[in-house]
Amino acid sequence: MSQKRLPEMEIFFGDNVDLIARITEMHAHYYSAAVGFGPVFESIVAAGLAEFSERLDNPRNGIWTVRSGEKILGSVAIDSNDLEHGDAHLRWFIVDSSLRGTGYGKRLLDTALAFVDTKNFAQTYLWTFSGLNTARYLYENRGFLLKNERKGSQWGSEVLEQYFVRYHPDL
């Protein structure tokens, strides 16, 4: 598969205006069309992002966005909320449909994982669900291992939830 020509975009670190609204909007639209998630899912994403944004002053938390001008077209975050176990939580990884196949998803993920490795997190975990094959490929290609699968409804509808872990390569 040939890669699309990369449009003029930049990856930015940190918070900015419209962060919560735009990342929530991208998740709501994508997951509504892909799997039928509705307002419950949208509110979970918005509430999680709002809570996380209040903790961005912690140097072990980070969020990266791909932007064209001021418009956010992709995101990924590392949440160190589980510090007592030395874990990082990879969250809100999404790329706008206009950027799929351009390599920006890989760049976002690689940027977040470089941060994780620099901060010496023992492991990075994420929750997703079965059927998101492109994302799963990206995760597994970067060392994430599927550790658990179960039926669950943490996102408002029942899906086969998947728990992935990536161990720090040098710890």
N, C-alpha and C positions, 0 to 999 in steps of 0.2 A: 504494500500500500504506500503510495507516495504521499509525502507530507505537503499540506497546503503551504503556500508562501506566507511567511510570518508578517502580519500587519504591524504597523508602528504602535507598539505598546510598551509599557514599562511596568515592572513589578515594584511596588512600594511596601514599606514596612510601617506598621502602626495604624492608628485610628485616624479617621477623617469623617467629615460631614457625609451623611447618607450611608455610612457603613452598615448599620443595622438594617435599615430599610431595604437597601439594594441586595444584600446577601440573602435576606429573608425572601425578597421577591424572586430571586433566581431559584432558590430552593423550592418555593411554593409552586412556581410555574413548571419547573422540570419534574418534580415528583408527583404533581397532580396529573400531568400528561403520561408519565412513565408508569405509575403504579396506582393512581387514584387517591393519593393522600389529599386531605382537605384542610379545613380551617384549624383543626386540632394540631396537625403537623406544623402549619404555619406559625401558630402561637407558641409551640414548643421551641421552634428555631428562633423566633424573635425574643422570647424570654431568656433563652440561653445566651444569645448574643448580648442582650442588654446587661445581664449579670456579668458576663465575661468582660465586657468593655470597661466596667468599673475596676477591673483588676489588671488592666494593661500597664499600670505603672510598675508591676512586678517584672523585673528583668528576665525572669524565666518563663514569662508568657509572651506570645507574639502572634501577630496576625499580618498576613501579606495579601495584597490585592494586585490584580492585573488591571490597569486602567488605560483607557483611551481618553485623553483629556481628563475630565473629572468623572467620567462614567466608569464604574466598577464592572468588570467583565469576568472576574474570577476571584476566588479567595481560598485561603487555607489558614488554619490557626493551630497553634500549639498552646495547650492549656496545662499548666503545672499544678492544678488544684490538688492532685494526689501526691504531693511532695513527700509525705511520710514514707511512701514506698519507692521514691525515686523515679516515678513514672511520668511520662508526658502523654497527654491525650491529644491525638490529632483530630481536629474537628472542622466542620464547615468547608470541606474541600469540594469546590464546584467550579466549573468553567462554563460560561455562556455558550450557547449552541453555535454562535458565530465564530468562536475560537476553537471548537473541537477539531482535532486533527492538525493543529498548528504547532504543537509542542509546548504550549503555555501551561497545560496541566502538568506535564513532566517538570517543567521549570519551577512551578509553584511548589510541587511536592518535594523536589530536590532542595529548594531553598529552605523549606521547613525542616527537612531532615538534617541538613547541614547545621541549622540552629540547634536542633536536638543533640547532635553529636558534639558540638562545641560546648554546650551546657552540661555535657556528661550525664544525661539521663540514662539510667540503666536500661530502660525499655520504653518504647512508644506503643501505645495501644489505640485502637479505633473500633468503633461499632459501625457496621453497615448491614446490608441484607442481601440475600441471594438474588441474582439477576442483574446486578450492576457489573457486567463482565469487563467493561473497559477499565473502570476504576479498580476492580480486583486485579486485573493484569498489572496495572501500574503499581499497586501495593506489593504484590508478590514479586515483581521484578526489582523491587527495592528492599527485599528482605523480610517483608511481613509474612507471618505464618498464620494460617487459620487455626485457632485454638479451640473454638467452641461454636456450635450452631444450635439454635433452639427456636421454636416458634415463640413469637412474642409480639407485643403491640406497644412498645415504648414510643412509637411515632404516630399512634392513633389508629392504625389498622394492623391486622395480623399479617406478619411476614416471617420468613425464615431469617432471623437475626444472626449475624456473624460477628464474632469477636476475633480480631487479628492483633498480633503482637510482633514487633520488630525489636530485636535486642541490639544494644549498642555494639558496634563491630569491635571495639577495643576494650570493653570492660568485661 
